[in-house]
């Protein structure tokens, strides 16, 4: 089984097939007669595009615009400040995923910095690890700082449900779960795109992992209302190139449809079991702030009233200062697609993955981190 899996993924990297498909794309591009602007929403795609040099291979054919699909990158600074304030309490054990611990808050301090100062901050690989930590530390309040798009929300739902079933009283969750379609709609409605024309987006490569959960159904609205083709894709080079080809084919024919190029995992309706579980535990927030995109209505989830005993935002009172972004960091513009990481004065000099000043350099899926890893030579 494992050997088969490896060979399947290797097949999607096959050099000859990659070059053949890129030639087909270039021929199609000649017929279109202009560069096509494609936003890859998901940070996983940004990483693949940079890692395999797809942007270089298709230079002049496609301009990739890196979208806000990295959950760490879109976390507003005030939420990091909230995590830090909670973590500093003597009776709290703060838990979250690795990258999040390194994001600097207003005072340029991250959760890892406050851990060095004595706070009990722990990195978890699975949110269910926090259940074990809560059981082992009955005299402490264990807080899970939950992040992620639709892919990770079902796991947090399982965590809260299990905690309730097992009668755990010292486990709490800060929900920062965000919703992909709301962000895409916000981007398409943004003045830069609708009016000013600063960022031209012709089409989207839809996120693979998120679509496993939500299916392809929600994207039909964007294709119809905004006349933008959406192609759902996996993360190997051939997956991305095939998505580009299917987009260019639609643009050439003057169509705007949703195509599923990740049929081995994604269906039209998605994972209904996971969707129902999330609906049982969470409800829409009226609004949520996204880094770089501002406040987006109904774009995030909060814990339902029936489970509010686990909702850290209801249980703990925290006073937060006004958030202060680093004045020179242009993460917000990078996330909106109006600037590239290399436009930032701090890129690769003051700001590096080992000393990140903004969230886009922290996460391995962030555009700045991807440029640093794979394109730094081009700007030196
Ligand atoms: S390079 Fe660093 S400072 Fe500049 S936008 Fe990216 S994360 Fe922000």
Boltz pocket constraint, residues with backbone or C-beta under 6 A from the ligand:
constraints:
  - pocket:
      binder: B
      contacts: [[A, 328], [A, 329], [A, 330], [A, 331], [A, 334], [A, 341], [A, 344], [A, 345], [A, 346], [A, 347], [A, 348], [A, 351], [A, 352], [A, 356], [A, 357], [A, 358], [A, 359], [A, 360], [A, 361], [A, 362], [A, 368]]
      max_distance: 6.0
